[in-house]
Amino acid sequence: MKQLITFLFIGLISYSVNAQAKIKFKTETIDYGTVEKGSNGVRIFEFTNTGNEPLIISKVSSSCGCTIPKKPKEPILPGKTGEIEVKYDTNRVTPIRKTITVISNADTPTVALKIKGEVIDPSKINILEKKTKTVMQQ
């Protein structure tokens, strides 16, 4: 009887170790490319729970206040997909190099997602192009 209890205890422990949520992102980097100032800064990171337990995203944070991530409110069941929405403030004319940290109950509890690109102000670029063309024509 003692051996049976020991065997069941070991079996439960090994089952709980193997039962795990797993997060698999379609991509871990989104390239905005070159976008104009004030354009839509929303992008979506898609992921799938490839594990055999519900995936719970407990926290999603950004490396700065110019990037606002939104996490799923409900657990993601095994085999199902979810989204993390990221909104970058495109009123800032600058290169984009930001990290979004995702914390969950997955086998890899912390994942670093990245966004990159560049925000340009077309009105300033056109002025520079006009000056360059005028100088070259003289």
N, CA, C and O atoms as CSV, one atom per row, in Angstrom:
chain,resi,resn,atom,element,x,y,z
A,1,MET,N,N,0.821,-1.184,0.000
A,1,MET,CA,C,0.000,0.000,0.000
A,1,MET,C,C,0.876,1.264,0.000
A,1,MET,O,O,0.585,2.246,-0.684
A,2,LYS,N,N,1.951,1.205,0.784
A,2,LYS,CA,C,2.850,2.344,0.860
A,2,LYS,C,C,3.490,2.618,-0.502
A,2,LYS,O,O,3.680,3.774,-0.880
A,3,GLN,N,N,3.821,1.552,-1.236
A,3,GLN,CA,C,4.416,1.707,-2.567
A,3,GLN,C,C,3.404,2.305,-3.541
A,3,GLN,O,O,3.774,3.114,-4.392
A,4,LEU,N,N,2.144,1.923,-3.429
A,4,LEU,CA,C,1.099,2.454,-4.305
A,4,LEU,C,C,0.938,3.956,-4.093
A,4,LEU,O,O,0.829,4.710,-5.059
A,5,ILE,N,N,0.923,4.390,-2.846
A,5,ILE,CA,C,0.792,5.816,-2.539
A,5,ILE,C,C,2.002,6.583,-3.068
A,5,ILE,O,O,1.854,7.667,-3.632
A,6,THR,N,N,3.181,6.029,-2.889
A,6,THR,CA,C,4.396,6.664,-3.398
A,6,THR,C,C,4.345,6.772,-4.922
A,6,THR,O,O,4.692,7.810,-5.486
A,7,PHE,N,N,3.919,5.713,-5.577
A,7,PHE,CA,C,3.814,5.702,-7.036
A,7,PHE,C,C,2.810,6.759,-7.512
A,7,PHE,O,O,3.092,7.488,-8.464
A,8,LEU,N,N,1.655,6.849,-6.870
A,8,LEU,CA,C,0.649,7.850,-7.254
A,8,LEU,C,C,1.165,9.272,-7.028
A,8,LEU,O,O,0.933,10.160,-7.849
A,9,PHE,N,N,1.860,9.481,-5.920
A,9,PHE,CA,C,2.423,10.795,-5.614
A,9,PHE,C,C,3.429,11.215,-6.685
A,9,PHE,O,O,3.389,12.347,-7.166
A,10,ILE,N,N,4.323,10.314,-7.055
A,10,ILE,CA,C,5.323,10.602,-8.101
A,10,ILE,C,C,4.625,10.848,-9.436
A,10,ILE,O,O,5.028,11.732,-10.192
A,11,GLY,N,N,3.595,10.082,-9.725
A,11,GLY,CA,C,2.839,10.270,-10.964
A,11,GLY,C,C,2.182,11.634,-11.032
A,11,GLY,O,O,2.208,12.280,-12.079
A,12,LEU,N,N,1.588,12.087,-9.923
A,12,LEU,CA,C,0.968,13.410,-9.893
A,12,LEU,C,C,1.986,14.522,-10.072
A,12,LEU,O,O,1.730,15.495,-10.782
A,13,ILE,N,N,3.131,14.384,-9.439
A,13,ILE,CA,C,4.179,15.395,-9.575
A,13,ILE,C,C,4.673,15.451,-11.022
A,13,ILE,O,O,4.828,16.540,-11.574
A,14,SER,N,N,4.919,14.318,-11.630
A,14,SER,CA,C,5.416,14.314,-13.008
A,14,SER,C,C,4.350,14.836,-13.966
A,14,SER,O,O,4.690,15.481,-14.958
A,15,TYR,N,N,3.067,14.575,-13.697
A,15,TYR,CA,C,2.001,15.105,-14.548
A,15,TYR,C,C,1.955,16.629,-14.447
A,15,TYR,O,O,1.823,17.321,-15.456
A,16,SER,N,N,2.065,17.145,-13.223
A,16,SER,CA,C,1.989,18.594,-13.053
A,16,SER,C,C,3.197,19.290,-13.678
A,16,SER,O,O,3.083,20.433,-14.120
A,17,VAL,N,N,4.342,18.628,-13.721
A,17,VAL,CA,C,5.520,19.201,-14.370
A,17,VAL,C,C,5.322,19.219,-15.886
A,17,VAL,O,O,5.717,20.182,-16.543
A,18,ASN,N,N,4.721,18.178,-16.447
A,18,ASN,CA,C,4.514,18.092,-17.895
A,18,ASN,C,C,3.339,18.935,-18.368
A,18,ASN,O,O,3.335,19.397,-19.509
A,19,ALA,N,N,2.341,19.144,-17.511
A,19,ALA,CA,C,1.177,19.946,-17.889
A,19,ALA,C,C,1.593,21.412,-17.830
A,19,ALA,O,O,1.801,21.963,-16.749
A,20,GLN,N,N,1.711,22.027,-18.974
A,20,GLN,CA,C,2.231,23.386,-19.018
A,20,GLN,C,C,1.639,24.144,-20.194
A,20,GLN,O,O,1.356,23.576,-21.249
A,21,ALA,N,N,1.460,25.427,-19.987
A,21,ALA,CA,C,1.101,26.300,-21.091
A,21,ALA,C,C,2.380,26.637,-21.847
A,21,ALA,O,O,3.449,26.756,-21.249
A,22,LYS,N,N,2.266,26.789,-23.155
A,22,LYS,CA,C,3.413,27.172,-23.984
A,22,LYS,C,C,2.948,28.263,-24.931
A,22,LYS,O,O,1.875,28.173,-25.528
A,23,ILE,N,N,3.768,29.294,-25.061
A,23,ILE,CA,C,3.409,30.417,-25.924
A,23,ILE,C,C,4.334,30.430,-27.136
A,23,ILE,O,O,5.557,30.376,-27.005
A,24,LYS,N,N,3.727,30.504,-28.315
A,24,LYS,CA,C,4.478,30.531,-29.572
A,24,LYS,C,C,3.983,31.715,-30.387
A,24,LYS,O,O,2.842,31.731,-30.847
A,25,PHE,N,N,4.856,32.713,-30.564
A,25,PHE,CA,C,4.480,33.905,-31.323
A,25,PHE,C,C,4.700,33.666,-32.812
A,25,PHE,O,O,5.644,32.988,-33.219
A,26,LYS,N,N,3.803,34.239,-33.617
A,26,LYS,CA,C,3.947,34.170,-35.075
A,26,LYS,C,C,5.251,34.871,-35.468
A,26,LYS,O,O,5.987,34.390,-36.330
A,27,THR,N,N,5.525,35.997,-34.834
A,27,THR,CA,C,6.785,36.713,-34.982
A,27,THR,C,C,7.060,37.446,-33.679
A,27,THR,O,O,6.127,37.874,-33.000
A,28,GLU,N,N,8.320,37.594,-33.325
A,28,GLU,CA,C,8.668,38.307,-32.101
A,28,GLU,C,C,9.161,39.719,-32.390
A,28,GLU,O,O,9.507,40.460,-31.469
A,29,THR,N,N,9.195,40.097,-33.679
A,29,THR,CA,C,9.584,41.458,-34.076
A,29,THR,C,C,8.616,41.956,-35.140
A,29,THR,O,O,8.333,41.263,-36.117
A,30,ILE,N,N,8.116,43.164,-34.936
A,30,ILE,CA,C,7.279,43.808,-35.949
A,30,ILE,C,C,8.040,45.024,-36.465
A,30,ILE,O,O,8.484,45.874,-35.692
A,31,ASP,N,N,8.183,45.090,-37.790
A,31,ASP,CA,C,8.865,46.209,-38.438
A,31,ASP,C,C,7.801,47.153,-39.002
A,31,ASP,O,O,7.094,46.805,-39.948
A,32,TYR,N,N,7.693,48.331,-38.424
A,32,TYR,CA,C,6.751,49.338,-38.918
A,32,TYR,C,C,7.184,49.869,-40.279
A,32,TYR,O,O,6.369,50.404,-41.031
A,33,GLY,N,N,8.458,49.721,-40.590
A,33,GLY,CA,C,8.984,50.338,-41.806
A,33,GLY,C,C,9.054,51.838,-41.584
A,33,GLY,O,O,9.286,52.298,-40.466
A,34,THR,N,N,8.854,52.597,-42.648
A,34,THR,CA,C,8.823,54.054,-42.538
A,34,THR,C,C,7.368,54.487,-42.538
A,34,THR,O,O,6.635,54.229,-43.492
A,35,VAL,N,N,6.953,55.150,-41.461
A,35,VAL,CA,C,5.568,55.613,-41.351
A,35,VAL,C,C,5.564,57.122,-41.155
A,35,VAL,O,O,6.515,57.697,-40.627
A,36,GLU,N,N,4.479,57.750,-41.589
A,36,GLU,CA,C,4.371,59.197,-41.459
A,36,GLU,C,C,3.885,59.589,-40.071
A,36,GLU,O,O,3.154,58.848,-39.416
A,37,LYS,N,N,4.301,60.752,-39.648
A,37,LYS,CA,C,3.891,61.309,-38.365
A,37,LYS,C,C,2.366,61.333,-38.288
A,37,LYS,O,O,1.697,61.759,-39.229
A,38,GLY,N,N,1.823,60.872,-37.161
A,38,GLY,CA,C,0.377,60.885,-36.945
A,38,GLY,C,C,-0.371,59.718,-37.554
A,38,GLY,O,O,-1.593,59.639,-37.425
A,39,SER,N,N,0.335,58.801,-38.220
A,39,SER,CA,C,-0.352,57.655,-38.834
A,39,SER,C,C,-0.717,56.621,-37.775
A,39,SER,O,O,-0.352,56.758,-36.608
A,40,ASN,N,N,-1.435,55.595,-38.189
A,40,ASN,CA,C,-1.888,54.547,-37.276
A,40,ASN,C,C,-0.688,53.783,-36.721
A,40,ASN,O,O,0.080,53.190,-37.478
A,41,GLY,N,N,-0.530,53.800,-35.399
A,41,GLY,CA,C,0.601,53.138,-34.761
A,41,GLY,C,C,0.248,51.803,-34.135
A,41,GLY,O,O,1.046,51.252,-33.377
A,42,VAL,N,N,-0.932,51.268,-34.433
A,42,VAL,CA,C,-1.366,50.000,-33.824
A,42,VAL,C,C,-0.868,48.818,-34.649
A,42,VAL,O,O,-1.040,48.773,-35.867
A,43,ARG,N,N,-0.249,47.867,-33.964
A,43,ARG,CA,C,0.182,46.611,-34.581
A,43,ARG,C,C,-0.214,45.475,-33.639
A,43,ARG,O,O,-0.452,45.697,-32.452
A,44,ILE,N,N,-0.283,44.254,-34.180
A,44,ILE,CA,C,-0.738,43.091,-33.419
A,44,ILE,C,C,0.325,41.993,-33.443
A,44,ILE,O,O,0.813,41.609,-34.506
A,45,PHE,N,N,0.673,41.497,-32.263
A,45,PHE,CA,C,1.495,40.296,-32.133
A,45,PHE,C,C,0.535,39.128,-31.927
A,45,PHE,O,O,-0.207,39.106,-30.945
A,46,GLU,N,N,0.543,38.165,-32.836
A,46,GLU,CA,C,-0.315,36.984,-32.715
A,46,GLU,C,C,0.480,35.844,-32.091
A,46,GLU,O,O,1.668,35.677,-32.366
A,47,PHE,N,N,-0.194,35.058,-31.240
A,47,PHE,CA,C,0.461,33.918,-30.609
A,47,PHE,C,C,-0.521,32.769,-30.458
A,47,PHE,O,O,-1.734,32.952,-30.557
A,48,THR,N,N,0.020,31.582,-30.216
A,48,THR,CA,C,-0.778,30.373,-30.000
A,48,THR,C,C,-0.308,29.705,-28.722
A,48,THR,O,O,0.886,29.677,-28.422
A,49,ASN,N,N,-1.262,29.167,-27.972
A,49,ASN,CA,C,-0.925,28.355,-26.808
A,49,ASN,C,C,-0.713,26.938,-27.323
A,49,ASN,O,O,-1.679,26.229,-27.605
A,50,THR,N,N,0.528,26.526,-27.446
A,50,THR,CA,C,0.853,25.188,-27.955
A,50,THR,C,C,0.997,24.170,-26.835
A,50,THR,O,O,1.370,23.023,-27.081
A,51,GLY,N,N,0.704,24.578,-25.611
A,51,GLY,CA,C,0.792,23.673,-24.469
A,51,GLY,C,C,-0.508,22.935,-24.229
A,51,GLY,O,O,-1.404,22.935,-25.073
A,52,ASN,N,N,-0.602,22.301,-23.060
A,52,ASN,CA,C,-1.802,21.534,-22.734
A,52,ASN,C,C,-2.527,22.068,-21.501
A,52,ASN,O,O,-3.352,21.371,-20.912
A,53,GLU,N,N,-2.218,23.302,-21.112
A,53,GLU,CA,C,-2.887,23.990,-20.015
A,53,GLU,C,C,-3.265,25.391,-20.487
A,53,GLU,O,O,-2.638,25.911,-21.410
A,54,PRO,N,N,-4.284,26.022,-19.873
A,54,PRO,CA,C,-4.621,27.404,-20.256
A,54,PRO,C,C,-3.439,28.349,-20.033
A,54,PRO,O,O,-2.729,28.252,-19.032
A,55,LEU,N,N,-3.244,29.259,-20.979
A,55,LEU,CA,C,-2.181,30.252,-20.918
A,55,LEU,C,C,-2.745,31.532,-20.317
A,55,LEU,O,O,-3.735,32.077,-20.805
A,56,ILE,N,N,-2.108,32.003,-19.261
A,56,ILE,CA,C,-2.547,33.239,-18.613
A,56,ILE,C,C,-1.429,34.266,-18.735
A,56,ILE,O,O,-0.338,34.079,-18.196
A,57,ILE,N,N,-1.713,35.350,-19.447
A,57,ILE,CA,C,-0.754,36.443,-19.584
A,57,ILE,C,C,-1.016,37.376,-18.400
A,57,ILE,O,O,-2.066,38.013,-18.324
A,58,SER,N,N,-0.065,37.447,-17.494
A,58,SER,CA,C,-0.270,38.233,-16.279
A,58,SER,C,C,0.137,39.696,-16.430
A,58,SER,O,O,-0.433,40.570,-15.777
A,59,LYS,N,N,1.128,39.965,-17.296
A,59,LYS,CA,C,1.589,41.347,-17.444
A,59,LYS,C,C,2.232,41.547,-18.800
A,59,LYS,O,O,2.943,40.676,-19.302
A,60,VAL,N,N,1.972,42.706,-19.388
A,60,VAL,CA,C,2.635,43.121,-20.620
A,60,VAL,C,C,3.078,44.563,-20.393
A,60,VAL,O,O,2.258,45.425,-20.078
A,61,SER,N,N,4.370,44.824,-20.553
A,61,SER,CA,C,4.871,46.177,-20.311
A,61,SER,C,C,5.808,46.595,-21.438
A,61,SER,O,O,6.348,45.769,-22.173
A,62,SER,N,N,5.978,47.906,-21.544
A,62,SER,CA,C,6.805,48.478,-22.601
A,62,SER,C,C,8.038,49.133,-22.007
A,62,SER,O,O,8.069,49.481,-20.827
A,63,SER,N,N,9.060,49.297,-22.851
A,63,SER,CA,C,10.300,49.929,-22.404
A,63,SER,C,C,10.170,51.447,-22.280
A,63,SER,O,O,11.080,52.098,-21.767
A,64,CYS,N,N,9.044,52.030,-22.746
A,64,CYS,CA,C,8.838,53.472,-22.578
A,64,CYS,C,C,7.346,53.796,-22.662
A,64,CYS,O,O,6.534,52.951,-23.040
A,65,GLY,N,N,7.008,55.017,-22.306
A,65,GLY,CA,C,5.611,55.446,-22.308
A,65,GLY,C,C,5.049,55.731,-23.688
A,65,GLY,O,O,3.847,55.960,-23.821
A,66,CYS,N,N,5.878,55.724,-24.713
A,66,CYS,CA,C,5.415,56.001,-26.072
A,66,CYS,C,C,4.777,54.769,-26.720
A,66,CYS,O,O,4.197,54.857,-27.803
A,67,THR,N,N,4.889,53.625,-26.048
A,67,THR,CA,C,4.351,52.372,-26.573
A,67,THR,C,C,3.389,51.804,-25.534
A,67,THR,O,O,3.768,51.567,-24.387
A,68,ILE,N,N,2.133,51.589,-25.952
A,68,ILE,CA,C,1.121,51.088,-25.021
A,68,ILE,C,C,0.658,49.705,-25.481
A,68,ILE,O,O,-0.006,49.578,-26.510
A,69,PRO,N,N,1.016,48.661,-24.707
A,69,PRO,CA,C,0.569,47.308,-25.054
A,69,PRO,C,C,-0.725,46.947,-24.322
A,69,PRO,O,O,-0.989,47.442,-23.226
A,70,LYS,N,N,-1.533,46.070,-24.947
A,70,LYS,CA,C,-2.757,45.555,-24.323
A,70,LYS,C,C,-2.696,44.040,-24.328
A,70,LYS,O,O,-2.460,43.423,-25.366
A,71,LYS,N,N,-2.909,43.443,-23.169
A,71,LYS,CA,C,-2.870,41.991,-23.047
A,71,LYS,C,C,-4.268,41.411,-23.117
A,71,LYS,O,O,-5.242,42.122,-22.869
A,72,PRO,N,N,-4.389,40.124,-23.451
A,72,PRO,CA,C,-5.702,39.472,-23.432
A,72,PRO,C,C,-6.226,39.414,-21.999
A,72,PRO,O,O,-5.458,39.213,-21.058
A,73,LYS,N,N,-7.530,39.589,-21.839
A,73,LYS,CA,C,-8.127,39.573,-20.503
A,73,LYS,C,C,-8.418,38.154,-20.031
A,73,LYS,O,O,-8.362,37.870,-18.835
A,74,GLU,N,N,-8.728,37.271,-20.964
A,74,GLU,CA,C,-9.103,35.898,-20.630
A,74,GLU,C,C,-7.940,34.949,-20.883
A,74,GLU,O,O,-7.073,35.238,-21.707
A,75,PRO,N,N,-7.912,33.801,-20.173
A,75,PRO,CA,C,-6.900,32.776,-20.476
A,75,PRO,C,C,-7.064,32.262,-21.907
A,75,PRO,O,O,-8.173,32.227,-22.440
A,76,ILE,N,N,-5.959,31.870,-22.513
A,76,ILE,CA,C,-5.970,31.302,-23.863
A,76,ILE,C,C,-5.888,29.789,-23.702
A,76,ILE,O,O,-4.911,29.267,-23.165
A,77,LEU,N,N,-6.907,29.095,-24.164
A,77,LEU,CA,C,-6.975,27.643,-24.016
A,77,LEU,C,C,-5.962,26.954,-24.929
A,77,LEU,O,O,-5.532,27.540,-25.923
A,78,PRO,N,N,-5.578,25.723,-24.606
A,78,PRO,CA,C,-4.629,24.982,-25.449
A,78,PRO,C,C,-5.105,24.918,-26.906
A,78,PRO,O,O,-6.267,24.622,-27.182
A,79,GLY,N,N,-4.183,25.200,-27.824
A,79,GLY,CA,C,-4.492,25.160,-29.247
A,79,GLY,C,C,-5.128,26.426,-29.791
A,79,GLY,O,O,-5.273,26.563,-31.006
A,80,LYS,N,N,-5.507,27.348,-28.932
A,80,LYS,CA,C,-6.169,28.586,-29.361
A,80,LYS,C,C,-5.139,29.703,-29.540
A,80,LYS,O,O,-4.016,29.628,-29.041
A,81,THR,N,N,-5.559,30.742,-30.270
A,81,THR,CA,C,-4.682,31.881,-30.529
A,81,THR,C,C,-5.142,33.104,-29.751
A,81,THR,O,O,-6.298,33.205,-29.340
A,82,GLY,N,N,-4.222,34.017,-29.562
A,82,GLY,CA,C,-4.516,35.278,-28.897
A,82,GLY,C,C,-3.706,36.395,-29.528
A,82,GLY,O,O,-2.883,36.164,-30.415
A,83,GLU,N,N,-3.955,37.616,-29.052
A,83,GLU,CA,C,-3.280,38.780,-29.601
A,83,GLU,C,C,-2.804,39.713,-28.498
A,83,GLU,O,O,-3.450,39.860,-27.461
A,84,ILE,N,N,-1.672,40.331,-28.743
A,84,ILE,CA,C,-1.200,41.434,-27.915
A,84,ILE,C,C,-1.143,42.641,-28.836
A,84,ILE,O,O,-0.383,42.673,-29.804
A,85,GLU,N,N,-1.961,43.630,-28.512
A,85,GLU,CA,C,-2.016,44.846,-29.315
A,85,GLU,C,C,-0.979,45.832,-28.785
A,85,GLU,O,O,-0.841,46.021,-27.577
A,86,VAL,N,N,-0.258,46.452,-29.705
A,86,VAL,CA,C,0.752,47.437,-29.337
A,86,VAL,C,C,0.461,48.715,-30.112
A,86,VAL,O,O,0.286,48.693,-31.331
A,87,LYS,N,N,0.413,49.832,-29.383
A,87,LYS,CA,C,0.185,51.122,-30.037
A,87,LYS,C,C,1.385,52.026,-29.778
A,87,LYS,O,O,1.685,52.375,-28.636
A,88,TYR,N,N,2.063,52.398,-30.861
A,88,TYR,CA,C,3.190,53.315,-30.762
A,88,TYR,C,C,2.705,54.724,-31.098
A,88,TYR,O,O,1.903,54.907,-32.013
A,89,ASP,N,N,3.195,55.720,-30.350
A,89,ASP,CA,C,2.823,57.120,-30.564
A,89,ASP,C,C,3.579,57.663,-31.775
A,89,ASP,O,O,4.744,58.048,-31.670
A,90,THR,N,N,2.906,57.690,-32.920
A,90,THR,CA,C,3.567,58.114,-34.159
A,90,THR,C,C,3.659,59.635,-34.297
A,90,THR,O,O,4.042,60.138,-35.353
A,91,ASN,N,N,3.311,60.364,-33.241
A,91,ASN,CA,C,3.533,61.810,-33.277
A,91,ASN,C,C,4.969,62.160,-32.901
A,91,ASN,O,O,5.360,63.326,-32.951
A,92,ARG,N,N,5.736,61.175,-32.534
A,92,ARG,CA,C,7.156,61.363,-32.223
A,92,ARG,C,C,7.970,61.021,-33.466
A,92,ARG,O,O,8.011,59.863,-33.883
A,93,VAL,N,N,8.605,62.003,-34.049
A,93,VAL,CA,C,9.397,61.798,-35.261
A,93,VAL,C,C,10.784,61.331,-34.834
A,93,VAL,O,O,11.633,62.118,-34.415
A,94,THR,N,N,10.980,60.020,-34.958
A,94,THR,CA,C,12.219,59.407,-34.484
A,94,THR,C,C,12.277,57.953,-34.932
A,94,THR,O,O,11.247,57.387,-35.297
A,95,PRO,N,N,13.438,57.345,-34.914
A,95,PRO,CA,C,13.483,55.897,-35.155
A,95,PRO,C,C,12.763,55.157,-34.018
A,95,PRO,O,O,12.752,55.613,-32.875
A,96,ILE,N,N,12.167,54.016,-34.352
A,96,ILE,CA,C,11.458,53.195,-33.364
A,96,ILE,C,C,12.333,51.991,-33.042
A,96,ILE,O,O,12.703,51.226,-33.932
A,97,ARG,N,N,12.655,51.832,-31.787
A,97,ARG,CA,C,13.386,50.663,-31.282
A,97,ARG,C,C,12.887,50.418,-29.866
A,97,ARG,O,O,13.472,50.931,-28.911
A,98,LYS,N,N,11.818,49.644,-29.713
A,98,LYS,CA,C,11.204,49.436,-28.402
A,98,LYS,C,C,11.038,47.952,-28.117
A,98,LYS,O,O,10.955,47.132,-29.031
A,99,THR,N,N,10.989,47.622,-26.819
A,99,THR,CA,C,10.808,46.244,-26.369
A,99,THR,C,C,9.536,46.154,-25.539
A,99,THR,O,O,9.271,47.008,-24.692
A,100,ILE,N,N,8.755,45.116,-25.789
A,100,ILE,CA,C,7.547,44.825,-25.028
A,100,ILE,C,C,7.801,43.509,-24.305
A,100,ILE,O,O,8.099,42.499,-24.942
A,101,THR,N,N,7.686,43.513,-22.986
A,101,THR,CA,C,7.940,42.321,-22.187
A,101,THR,C,C,6.619,41.661,-21.820
A,101,THR,O,O,5.717,42.307,-21.287
A,102,VAL,N,N,6.513,40.354,-22.114
A,102,VAL,CA,C,5.304,39.577,-21.837
A,102,VAL,C,C,5.625,38.581,-20.729
A,102,VAL,O,O,6.574,37.804,-20.838
A,103,ILE,N,N,4.827,38.609,-19.658
A,103,ILE,CA,C,5.010,37.686,-18.542
A,103,ILE,C,C,3.753,36.814,-18.445
A,103,ILE,O,O,2.629,37.315,-18.421
A,104,SER,N,N,3.978,35.490,-18.390
A,104,SER,CA,C,2.853,34.556,-18.375
A,104,SER,C,C,3.203,33.317,-17.553
A,104,SER,O,O,4.274,33.225,-16.954
A,105,ASN,N,N,2.268,32.371,-17.545
A,105,ASN,CA,C,2.501,31.096,-16.860
A,105,ASN,C,C,3.067,30.038,-17.808
A,105,ASN,O,O,3.020,28.849,-17.495
A,106,ALA,N,N,3.592,30.444,-18.944
A,106,ALA,CA,C,4.128,29.515,-19.941
A,106,ALA,C,C,5.440,28.906,-19.472
A,106,ALA,O,O,6.039,29.360,-18.496
A,107,ASP,N,N,5.878,27.867,-20.183
A,107,ASP,CA,C,7.149,27.224,-19.844
A,107,ASP,C,C,8.318,28.205,-19.957
A,107,ASP,O,O,9.311,28.067,-19.242
A,108,THR,N,N,8.209,29.186,-20.842
A,108,THR,CA,C,9.134,30.319,-20.901
A,108,THR,C,C,8.340,31.515,-20.374
A,108,THR,O,O,7.602,32.144,-21.132
A,109,PRO,N,N,8.482,31.838,-19.079
A,109,PRO,CA,C,7.578,32.814,-18.473
A,109,PRO,C,C,7.759,34.264,-18.934
A,109,PRO,O,O,6.840,35.071,-18.791
A,110,THR,N,N,8.920,34.605,-19.480
A,110,THR,CA,C,9.154,35.969,-19.947
A,110,THR,C,C,9.612,35.932,-21.401
A,110,THR,O,O,10.557,35.227,-21.756
A,111,VAL,N,N,8.916,36.712,-22.238
A,111,VAL,CA,C,9.269,36.820,-23.655
A,111,VAL,C,C,9.424,38.301,-23.984
A,111,VAL,O,O,8.594,39.118,-23.585
A,112,ALA,N,N,10.482,38.646,-24.707
A,112,ALA,CA,C,10.731,40.024,-25.136
A,112,ALA,C,C,10.346,40.159,-26.607
A,112,ALA,O,O,10.944,39.528,-27.479
A,113,LEU,N,N,9.338,40.990,-26.866
A,113,LEU,CA,C,8.922,41.293,-28.234
A,113,LEU,C,C,9.533,42.635,-28.618
A,113,LEU,O,O,9.813,43.464,-27.753
A,114,LYS,N,N,9.740,42.847,-29.917
A,114,LYS,CA,C,10.374,44.087,-30.351
A,114,LYS,C,C,9.575,44.734,-31.487
A,114,LYS,O,O,8.980,44.061,-32.328
A,115,ILE,N,N,9.590,46.065,-31.472
A,115,ILE,CA,C,9.069,46.820,-32.608
A,115,ILE,C,C,10.190,47.717,-33.100
A,115,ILE,O,O,11.014,48.194,-32.319
A,116,LYS,N,N,10.207,47.940,-34.411
A,116,LYS,CA,C,11.238,48.805,-34.987
A,116,LYS,C,C,10.650,49.529,-36.185
A,116,LYS,O,O,9.588,49.164,-36.688
A,117,GLY,N,N,11.339,50.539,-36.626
A,117,GLY,CA,C,10.888,51.322,-37.775
A,117,GLY,C,C,11.348,52.754,-37.636
A,117,GLY,O,O,12.274,53.060,-36.884
A,118,GLU,N,N,10.683,53.633,-38.378
A,118,GLU,CA,C,11.023,55.053,-38.316
A,118,GLU,C,C,9.793,55.886,-38.621
A,118,GLU,O,O,9.043,55.601,-39.555
A,119,VAL,N,N,9.599,56.927,-37.810
A,119,VAL,CA,C,8.510,57.875,-38.039
A,119,VAL,C,C,9.116,59.114,-38.676
A,119,VAL,O,O,10.076,59.685,-38.157
A,120,ILE,N,N,8.546,59.526,-39.810
A,120,ILE,CA,C,9.057,60.709,-40.517
A,120,ILE,C,C,7.964,61.768,-40.596
A,120,ILE,O,O,6.775,61.466,-40.499
A,121,ASP,N,N,8.388,62.999,-40.771
A,121,ASP,CA,C,7.476,64.122,-40.969
A,121,ASP,C,C,7.576,64.516,-42.437
A,121,ASP,O,O,8.560,65.143,-42.831
A,122,PRO,N,N,6.583,64.167,-43.262
A,122,PRO,CA,C,6.672,64.430,-44.704
A,122,PRO,C,C,6.837,65.906,-45.049
A,122,PRO,O,O,7.466,66.235,-46.054
A,123,SER,N,N,6.285,66.794,-44.237
A,123,SER,CA,C,6.404,68.220,-44.561
A,123,SER,C,C,7.853,68.685,-44.459
A,123,SER,O,O,8.277,69.546,-45.229
A,124,LYS,N,N,8.606,68.138,-43.537
A,124,LYS,CA,C,10.016,68.524,-43.399
A,124,LYS,C,C,10.872,67.872,-44.476
A,124,LYS,O,O,11.840,68.475,-44.938
A,125,ILE,N,N,10.539,66.672,-44.876
A,125,ILE,CA,C,11.291,65.993,-45.933
A,125,ILE,C,C,11.102,66.722,-47.260
A,125,ILE,O,O,12.059,66.884,-48.017
A,126,ASN,N,N,9.887,67.161,-47.547
A,126,ASN,CA,C,9.631,67.865,-48.805
A,126,ASN,C,C,10.406,69.175,-48.883
A,126,ASN,O,O,10.883,69.539,-49.958
A,127,ILE,N,N,10.540,69.883,-47.779
A,127,ILE,CA,C,11.306,71.131,-47.769
A,127,ILE,C,C,12.767,70.832,-48.088
A,127,ILE,O,O,13.385,71.551,-48.872
A,128,LEU,N,N,13.320,69.792,-47.497
A,128,LEU,CA,C,14.715,69.428,-47.770
A,128,LEU,C,C,14.896,69.015,-49.221
A,128,LEU,O,O,15.890,69.381,-49.849
A,129,GLU,N,N,13.955,68.263,-49.759
A,129,GLU,CA,C,14.052,67.833,-51.160
A,129,GLU,C,C,14.003,69.035,-52.090
A,129,GLU,O,O,14.739,69.091,-53.075
A,130,LYS,N,N,13.130,70.007,-51.780
A,130,LYS,CA,C,13.016,71.198,-52.633
A,130,LYS,C,C,14.322,71.989,-52.614
A,130,LYS,O,O,14.770,72.459,-53.660
A,131,LYS,N,N,14.933,72.141,-51.451
A,131,LYS,CA,C,16.189,72.875,-51.357
A,131,LYS,C,C,17.285,72.166,-52.133
A,131,LYS,O,O,18.077,72.814,-52.816
A,132,THR,N,N,17.342,70.827,-52.037
A,132,THR,CA,C,18.355,70.061,-52.735
A,132,THR,C,C,18.185,70.209,-54.250
A,132,THR,O,O,19.161,70.404,-54.974
A,133,LYS,N,N,16.940,70.116,-54.719
A,133,LYS,CA,C,16.676,70.237,-56.159
A,133,LYS,C,C,17.034,71.636,-56.661
A,133,LYS,O,O,17.596,71.780,-57.747
A,134,THR,N,N,16.706,72.673,-55.870
A,134,THR,CA,C,16.996,74.040,-56.274
A,134,THR,C,C,18.500,74.251,-56.367
A,134,THR,O,O,18.963,74.860,-57.332
A,135,VAL,N,N,19.264,73.783,-55.424
A,135,VAL,CA,C,20.714,73.918,-55.442
A,135,VAL,C,C,21.313,73.182,-56.610
A,135,VAL,O,O,22.241,73.684,-57.244
A,136,MET,N,N,20.805,71.995,-56.912
A,136,MET,CA,C,21.341,71.180,-57.995
A,136,MET,C,C,21.017,71.788,-59.364
A,136,MET,O,O,21.776,71.606,-60.315
A,137,GLN,N,N,19.928,72.488,-59.465
A,137,GLN,CA,C,19.532,73.072,-60.760
A,137,GLN,C,C,20.359,74.314,-61.094
A,137,GLN,O,O,20.456,74.675,-62.267
A,138,GLN,N,N,20.953,74.973,-60.109
A,138,GLN,CA,C,21.705,76.211,-60.359
A,138,GLN,C,C,23.047,75.966,-60.952
A,138,GLN,O,O,23.788,76.914,-61.215
